[in-house]
C-alpha cells in the first residue's frame, strides 16, 4: 500500500475534524457565526438549525465531528500497516457508513429543506473522498493474512538457512 494513502487519509480526517468542530461550535452558540449566506438556496443557517440538524437529541454536526475523530486513528500510517483484518474492516465499514450518511443528508438538503450549507458540503466532499481513498488503499493492500513482500527476509536471521515448506 502506498504511503500517500495513509498521509492523505490522515489529512482528510484532520480537515473533517476542523470542519466538524466549526459546525459543532456554530450549533451550540449561534448559527450566525457561519460565514455563509442566509438567503436563497445557499443557506447554512436554515440547514444547521432545521429539525433535521438533530437526531435523537444529538446535533448532526457533533456526530460528524465524532465520525472524523474515530476515523483519524484508522487512517494513521500504523493502522494502514497493521495486518489486523479487524482494523481493515472497521476502516472500510466506517467510511461506507459515512457515505451512506452523506447521501441521506444531501437528500435532506436538496429535497426537504431546499437549501445547501457550504460547510456541510465541504464535510460531504471530505467524507466521500475518505471513502474513495479507503477503498483504493484497501484494494492496493496485501490480502488479509499475507505479509508484504520482503517480510520473510526481515524476520529471518542473517545467514539463516531457508527451510522448505
Secondary structure, 3 states (H helix, E strand, C coil): CCHHHHHHHHHHHHHHHHHHHHHHHHHHCCHHHCCCCECCCEEHHHHHCCHHHEECCEEHHHHHHHHHHHHHHHHCHHHHHCCCHHHHHHHHHHHHHHHHHHHHHHHHHHHHHCCECHHHHHHHHHHHHHHHHHHHHHHHCCCCCCCCCCHHHHHCCCCCCCCCC
